[in-house]
Amino acid sequence: MTKRKPYSAEFKAKVALEAIREELTTAELSKKYGIHPTMISG
């Protein structure tokens, strides 16, 4: 079983704002930040 990586509120806010702007796709954002796409769209 793997442990979840803790993400700072600042990191979450930055990713969320970029996702809301819709300048990049979910796949592009996930690749840019090194996280799974479901973490963005879920």
Distance bins in CASP14 RR format, pairs under 12 A and 6 or more apart:
PFRMAT RR
TARGET T0000
AUTHOR 0000-0000-0000
RMODE 2
METHOD distances of the structure
MODEL  1
4 35 0 0 0 0 0 1 0 0 0 0 0
4 36 0 0 0 0 0 1 0 0 0 0 0
4 39 0 0 0 0 0 1 0 0 0 0 0
5 11 0 0 0 0 0 1 0 0 0 0 0
5 12 0 0 0 0 0 1 0 0 0 0 0
5 33 0 0 0 0 0 1 0 0 0 0 0
5 34 0 0 0 0 0 1 0 0 0 0 0
5 35 0 0 0 0 1 0 0 0 0 0 0
5 36 0 0 0 0 0 1 0 0 0 0 0
5 39 0 0 0 0 0 1 0 0 0 0 0
6 12 0 0 0 0 0 1 0 0 0 0 0
7 13 0 0 0 0 0 1 0 0 0 0 0
7 14 0 0 0 0 1 0 0 0 0 0 0
7 15 0 0 0 0 1 0 0 0 0 0 0
7 16 0 0 0 0 0 1 0 0 0 0 0
7 33 0 0 0 0 1 0 0 0 0 0 0
7 34 0 0 0 0 0 1 0 0 0 0 0
7 35 0 0 0 0 1 0 0 0 0 0 0
7 36 0 0 0 0 0 1 0 0 0 0 0
7 39 0 0 0 0 1 0 0 0 0 0 0
7 40 0 0 0 0 0 1 0 0 0 0 0
8 14 0 0 0 0 1 0 0 0 0 0 0
8 15 0 0 0 0 0 1 0 0 0 0 0
9 15 0 0 0 0 0 1 0 0 0 0 0
9 16 0 0 0 0 0 1 0 0 0 0 0
10 16 0 0 0 0 0 1 0 0 0 0 0
10 17 0 0 0 0 0 1 0 0 0 0 0
11 17 0 0 0 0 0 1 0 0 0 0 0
11 18 0 0 0 0 0 1 0 0 0 0 0
11 33 1 0 0 1 0 0 0 0 0 0 0
11 34 0 0 0 0 0 1 0 0 0 0 0
11 35 0 0 0 0 1 0 0 0 0 0 0
11 39 0 0 0 0 0 1 0 0 0 0 0
11 40 0 0 0 0 0 1 0 0 0 0 0
12 18 0 0 0 0 0 1 0 0 0 0 0
12 19 0 0 0 0 0 1 0 0 0 0 0
12 33 0 0 0 0 0 1 0 0 0 0 0
12 35 0 0 0 0 0 1 0 0 0 0 0
12 39 0 0 0 0 1 0 0 0 0 0 0
12 40 0 0 0 0 0 1 0 0 0 0 0
13 19 0 0 0 0 0 1 0 0 0 0 0
13 20 0 0 0 0 0 1 0 0 0 0 0
14 20 0 0 0 0 0 1 0 0 0 0 0
14 21 0 0 0 0 0 1 0 0 0 0 0
14 29 0 0 0 0 0 1 0 0 0 0 0
14 32 0 0 0 0 0 1 0 0 0 0 0
14 33 0 0 0 0 1 0 0 0 0 0 0
14 35 0 0 0 0 0 1 0 0 0 0 0
14 40 0 0 0 0 0 1 0 0 0 0 0
15 21 0 0 0 0 0 1 0 0 0 0 0
15 24 0 0 0 0 0 1 0 0 0 0 0
15 26 0 0 0 0 0 1 0 0 0 0 0
15 28 0 0 0 0 0 1 0 0 0 0 0
15 29 1 0 0 1 0 0 0 0 0 0 0
15 30 0 0 0 0 1 0 0 0 0 0 0
15 32 0 0 0 0 1 0 0 0 0 0 0
15 33 1 0 1 0 0 0 0 0 0 0 0
15 34 0 0 0 0 1 0 0 0 0 0 0
15 35 1 0 0 1 0 0 0 0 0 0 0
15 36 0 0 0 0 0 1 0 0 0 0 0
15 37 0 0 0 0 0 1 0 0 0 0 0
15 39 0 0 0 0 1 0 0 0 0 0 0
15 40 1 0 0 1 0 0 0 0 0 0 0
15 41 0 0 0 0 0 1 0 0 0 0 0
15 42 0 0 0 0 0 1 0 0 0 0 0
16 22 0 0 0 0 0 1 0 0 0 0 0
16 26 0 0 0 0 0 1 0 0 0 0 0
16 29 0 0 0 0 1 0 0 0 0 0 0
16 33 0 0 0 0 0 1 0 0 0 0 0
16 35 0 0 0 0 0 1 0 0 0 0 0
16 39 0 0 0 0 0 1 0 0 0 0 0
16 40 0 0 0 0 1 0 0 0 0 0 0
16 41 0 0 0 0 0 1 0 0 0 0 0
16 42 0 0 0 0 0 1 0 0 0 0 0
17 23 0 0 0 0 0 1 0 0 0 0 0
17 24 0 0 0 0 0 1 0 0 0 0 0
17 29 0 0 0 0 0 1 0 0 0 0 0
17 40 0 0 0 0 0 1 0 0 0 0 0
18 24 1 0 0 1 0 0 0 0 0 0 0
18 25 0 0 0 0 0 1 0 0 0 0 0
18 26 0 0 0 0 0 1 0 0 0 0 0
18 28 0 0 0 0 1 0 0 0 0 0 0
18 29 1 0 1 0 0 0 0 0 0 0 0
18 30 0 0 0 0 0 1 0 0 0 0 0
18 32 0 0 0 0 1 0 0 0 0 0 0
18 33 0 0 0 0 1 0 0 0 0 0 0
18 35 0 0 0 0 0 1 0 0 0 0 0
18 40 0 0 0 0 1 0 0 0 0 0 0
19 25 0 0 0 0 1 0 0 0 0 0 0
19 26 1 0 0 1 0 0 0 0 0 0 0
19 27 0 0 0 0 0 1 0 0 0 0 0
19 28 0 0 0 0 0 1 0 0 0 0 0
19 29 1 0 0 1 0 0 0 0 0 0 0
19 30 0 0 0 0 1 0 0 0 0 0 0
19 32 0 0 0 0 0 1 0 0 0 0 0
19 33 0 0 0 0 0 1 0 0 0 0 0
19 35 0 0 0 0 0 1 0 0 0 0 0
19 37 0 0 0 0 0 1 0 0 0 0 0
19 39 0 0 0 0 0 1 0 0 0 0 0
19 40 1 0 1 0 0 0 0 0 0 0 0
19 41 1 0 0 1 0 0 0 0 0 0 0
19 42 0 0 0 0 0 1 0 0 0 0 0
20 26 0 0 0 0 0 1 0 0 0 0 0
20 29 0 0 0 0 0 1 0 0 0 0 0
20 40 0 0 0 0 0 1 0 0 0 0 0
20 41 0 0 0 0 0 1 0 0 0 0 0
21 29 0 0 0 0 0 1 0 0 0 0 0
22 28 0 0 0 0 0 1 0 0 0 0 0
22 29 0 0 0 0 1 0 0 0 0 0 0
22 40 0 0 0 0 0 1 0 0 0 0 0
22 41 0 0 0 0 0 1 0 0 0 0 0
23 29 0 0 0 0 1 0 0 0 0 0 0
23 32 0 0 0 0 0 1 0 0 0 0 0
24 30 0 0 0 0 1 0 0 0 0 0 0
24 31 0 0 0 0 1 0 0 0 0 0 0
24 32 1 0 0 1 0 0 0 0 0 0 0
24 33 0 0 0 0 0 1 0 0 0 0 0
24 37 0 0 0 0 0 1 0 0 0 0 0
24 40 0 0 0 0 1 0 0 0 0 0 0
25 31 0 0 0 0 1 0 0 0 0 0 0
25 32 0 0 0 0 0 1 0 0 0 0 0
25 37 0 0 0 0 1 0 0 0 0 0 0
25 40 0 0 0 0 1 0 0 0 0 0 0
25 41 0 0 0 0 0 1 0 0 0 0 0
26 32 0 0 0 0 0 1 0 0 0 0 0
26 33 0 0 0 0 0 1 0 0 0 0 0
26 35 0 0 0 0 0 1 0 0 0 0 0
26 36 0 0 0 0 0 1 0 0 0 0 0
26 37 1 0 1 0 0 0 0 0 0 0 0
26 38 0 0 0 0 1 0 0 0 0 0 0
26 39 0 0 0 0 1 0 0 0 0 0 0
26 40 1 0 1 0 0 0 0 0 0 0 0
26 41 1 0 1 0 0 0 0 0 0 0 0
26 42 0 0 0 0 1 0 0 0 0 0 0
27 33 0 0 0 0 0 1 0 0 0 0 0
27 34 0 0 0 0 0 1 0 0 0 0 0
27 35 0 0 0 0 0 1 0 0 0 0 0
27 36 0 0 0 0 0 1 0 0 0 0 0
27 37 1 0 1 0 0 0 0 0 0 0 0
27 38 0 0 0 0 0 1 0 0 0 0 0
27 40 0 0 0 0 1 0 0 0 0 0 0
27 41 0 0 0 0 1 0 0 0 0 0 0
28 34 0 0 0 0 0 1 0 0 0 0 0
28 35 0 0 0 0 0 1 0 0 0 0 0
28 37 0 0 0 0 1 0 0 0 0 0 0
28 40 0 0 0 0 0 1 0 0 0 0 0
29 35 0 0 0 0 1 0 0 0 0 0 0
29 36 0 0 0 0 0 1 0 0 0 0 0
29 37 1 0 0 1 0 0 0 0 0 0 0
29 38 0 0 0 0 0 1 0 0 0 0 0
29 39 0 0 0 0 1 0 0 0 0 0 0
29 40 1 0 1 0 0 0 0 0 0 0 0
29 41 0 0 0 0 1 0 0 0 0 0 0
30 36 1 0 0 1 0 0 0 0 0 0 0
30 37 1 0 1 0 0 0 0 0 0 0 0
30 38 0 0 0 0 1 0 0 0 0 0 0
30 39 1 0 0 1 0 0 0 0 0 0 0
30 40 1 0 1 0 0 0 0 0 0 0 0
30 41 0 0 0 0 1 0 0 0 0 0 0
30 42 0 0 0 0 0 1 0 0 0 0 0
31 37 0 0 0 0 1 0 0 0 0 0 0
31 40 0 0 0 0 0 1 0 0 0 0 0
32 40 0 0 0 0 0 1 0 0 0 0 0
33 39 0 0 0 0 1 0 0 0 0 0 0
33 40 0 0 0 0 1 0 0 0 0 0 0
34 40 0 0 0 0 0 1 0 0 0 0 0
35 41 0 0 0 0 0 1 0 0 0 0 0
35 42 0 0 0 0 0 1 0 0 0 0 0
36 42 0 0 0 0 1 0 0 0 0 0 0
END
